[in-house]
Amino acid sequence: MKSTILKDQKIAVWRQHIERANQYPEGIQKYCNANGLSFQTYYKWKLKLNSKNKKIPSGTAAPTTSPKTNH
């Protein structure tokens, strides 16, 4: 239970950083530098959180493409 709380807190902190960085007038790189964040870690978290938000709901089939055939 404790690890879930810590994980949720970490996610909340990174969501705040991402929001603030997107609004930072001097850009994301400078936001990271000003806040002691690794630029690479920032982007890893951004990708991680974006992928969580874009998951396909259960019961919904993912779009598929049919293989092309040569006639």
C-alpha positions as CSV (number, residue, x, y, z in Angstrom):
1,M,0.0,0.0,0.0
2,K,2.8,2.4,0.9
3,S,4.6,1.9,-2.4
4,T,1.3,2.7,-4.3
5,I,1.1,6.0,-2.4
6,L,4.7,6.9,-3.2
7,K,4.2,6.0,-6.8
8,D,1.0,8.1,-7.0
9,Q,2.9,11.0,-5.4
10,K,5.7,10.7,-7.9
11,I,3.3,10.7,-10.8
12,A,1.6,13.8,-9.4
13,V,4.9,15.6,-9.0
14,W,5.9,14.8,-12.6
15,R,2.6,15.9,-14.0
16,Q,3.1,19.3,-12.3
17,H,6.6,19.6,-13.7
18,I,5.3,18.8,-17.2
19,E,2.5,21.4,-16.9
20,R,4.9,24.0,-15.6
21,A,7.6,23.2,-18.1
22,N,5.1,23.6,-21.0
23,Q,4.2,27.1,-19.7
24,Y,7.8,28.2,-18.9
25,P,8.6,31.2,-21.1
26,E,12.2,30.2,-21.7
27,G,11.5,26.6,-22.7
28,I,11.6,23.1,-21.3
29,Q,15.4,22.8,-21.2
30,K,15.8,25.9,-19.1
31,Y,12.9,24.9,-16.9
32,C,14.7,21.6,-16.2
33,N,18.0,23.4,-15.5
34,A,16.3,25.9,-13.2
35,N,14.6,23.1,-11.2
36,G,17.5,20.7,-11.0
37,L,15.8,18.1,-13.3
38,S,17.5,15.9,-15.9
39,F,16.2,16.8,-19.3
40,Q,16.3,13.0,-20.2
41,T,14.3,12.1,-17.1
42,Y,11.8,14.8,-17.9
43,Y,11.1,13.4,-21.3
44,K,11.0,9.8,-20.1
45,W,8.3,10.8,-17.6
46,K,6.4,12.8,-20.3
47,L,6.4,9.8,-22.6
48,K,5.4,7.5,-19.7
49,L,2.5,9.7,-18.6
50,N,1.3,10.4,-22.2
51,S,1.2,6.6,-22.9
52,K,-0.9,6.0,-19.8
53,N,-3.4,8.6,-20.9
54,K,-3.7,7.1,-24.4
55,K,-4.3,3.5,-23.5
56,I,-7.2,1.8,-25.4
57,P,-10.2,1.2,-23.2
58,S,-10.8,-2.5,-22.5
59,G,-13.3,-4.1,-24.8
60,T,-12.2,-1.9,-27.7
61,A,-10.2,-3.4,-30.5
62,A,-7.1,-1.7,-31.6
63,P,-7.2,-0.5,-35.2
64,T,-5.6,-3.0,-37.6
65,T,-4.4,-2.8,-41.1
66,S,-4.9,-5.5,-43.6
67,P,-1.9,-6.8,-45.5
68,K,-1.6,-5.5,-49.0
69,T,-1.8,-8.1,-51.7
70,N,-0.3,-7.9,-55.2
71,H,-2.9,-8.6,-57.9
